[in-house]
Amino acid sequence: MRVITGSARGKRLTTLEGESVRPTPERVKEALFSIIQFQIEGRRVLDLFAGSGQLGIEALSRGARQAVFVDASKSSIEIVQKNLETTGLSEFAVVKNLDFASYLMQNREPFDIALLDPPYRTGLLQRALPMVAATMNRGGIILCEHPADEELAPEAGDFVRARSYRYGKIILTLYKHKDVTEE
């Protein structure tokens, strides 16, 4: 697994081993960032259920102002910190070893982009989505990765499902504020 482009381009990232870990495949990560490529620079990004941190690190590499990495697993947080050091992006990162609900309830600064890739088929995405929507800037976007057989709500707070993109068995679903028209 590597950083695709930007200031940390080509840097190899470490990932946890085991059955409970499912890093985003390279082609899906490329697709995800092509969807939001013109909306990253200078933005505040949330990498919820961070895992290895690859999504937030890619956003930082592409010019995000700040990325907040949240994961309940201490092992995952250690990997995120190691990957941030490897890429030289630590100064732009906030790393929190908390479950998603605890973090979202205490967060006071809104996000521009939220990247949600929780463990599949656990209900975490459906629970987190409305809470994340409440922490977003009005012009922000929420991008969720989930399996094709897992349905997401058409709305989450003031955010509505704008579009879904299919990559084999993986779906990327984009949410935008209901008052923000499609560009």
N, C-alpha and C positions, 0 to 999 in steps of 0.2 A: 504494500500500500504506500502511495506516495502523494505529495502535493502536486496538483496538476499544473498550476500556473501562478504567476505573481512573484512576490519577493522571495518566497521559500520554494520556488519551483524545483521539482525533482527530489526534494528532501524525502527520505524514507521515514515512515511513521511506524511505531511499534503498536501492536495490538495484543489484547489479551487472548490467551488460548482457551479452548474449551467449548462445550456445547451451548453454553448460555450466551455466547458472544456471536454477533452477526454483523460484521462491518458492512457498510454500504458498498456494493460492488462498484468498481471503477467506472463502468459505463453509465450507471445510474447517477453516480456523483457528478460526472461530466454533464449529464442531462440536467440535473438539478441546478447546477451553476450556470448553464446556458439559459435557463428559464429566468434567473434573477441577475444575470451578469451586469446589467446597467443600473442596478439598484443597490449595489454593495458598498461602493466607495463612500467613506465617511459615516457609515451607518453603525448603529449599535445592534449587535446580533446576540440572540439567545440560542445556545446549543443545549437543548434540554435532552436528558438521557444521553449524555455526551459520549459514553463509551470510551473510545480512544481519542476523541476530540477532533477527528478528521474533518468534520463538516465546519466547525467553528474555525479551525486552523486554516482551512481553504479560504474561508471568508476573510480572515485577517490577511492572508497572503495576497488576496485580491483588493486590499485597501480598506477593509472595514475599520472603523475608528476603535471599536472595542468588541470583544466577544466574551460572553459570560458562559462558562461551562458548568453544567449542573449534572451530578450523578450521585445516586445513593450508595454506589459501590466504592469502597475505599481503594480497592485495586484499580478500578477504572480511573479514579482521580489521580492516582500515582502515575498511570500511563499518560494521562492528559498532560500532567506537569512535565514529564520526561519529553513528550513530543513538542511541547511549547519551548522547552530549552533547546532541543535539537534544531528547531526551525528559527530560533532567535526571536520569537514573537511573544515571550512571556510578559513584557512590559505593557502589552495591549490587552491582556487577559485577566479575568477574574474567575477563580476556580472555587466552586462550592461543593462540598461533600454533604449534600442534603437530598432528601426525597423531593420530588418535583413540587408537591403541594406545600410543604414547609417553605421552600424557597419562594414560590410564587406569592404566598400570603405575606411574606416579609419584604418583597421587592417594592421599591418606591419609584424607580426610574424606568420610564417606558422604553420599549424596544421598537426598532424599525423592522427587523427581520427576526422571525423565530423559526428554527429548524427543529422539527420533532421527529425522532426516529427511535421510539421505545421498543422494548422487546415485543415481538409480534404476538397477537392473539391473547393478550393479558388484560385488555380493557383499559390499560393505562392511557392510551392515546385518546380514547373517548372521554375519559375523566379529565385529562390535562387540557384538552382543546379549549373549553370555555374559560378556564382559569387563565390560560395564555392570552386569549382574546382580550381579557380585561386588563392586561399589562401592555397592550400594544398602542403605538402611536396611531392616529386616525389614518394616516397614509401608509401604514405598515403592511407587511405581508407575512402570512404564516404558511410554511411549506411542510407538509407531512409525508413521511415515507411509511407505507403500510402494504401488507399483502393484498393481492387482487380480490381475495375472498372476504376481506374485512371492510364493511361499509362504514362510511363516516357521515355524520349529520350534515345536512345542507347548510346549516347555520351554526355559528358558535359565538354567542354574545352578539356584538354588532358586526361580526365578520360573516361573510357568505362564501360558499364554495364557488370559486370563479372558474376553475378548470382542473381536470385530472389528466395525467399523462401516464400511459401504460408502458412498462418495460418488462416484458415477459410476465413473471408472476408478481412483479412489484409495481405499485402505483405511487405516483407523486401527486398529491392533491394540494392545490393552491387556494388559499383563502385571502380575500381582500375585504376591507371595510365596506359595508353596504352603501355608503354614500360616495365611495370612490368609483368612478366609472372605469371601464376597461379601456386601456390605451391602445 
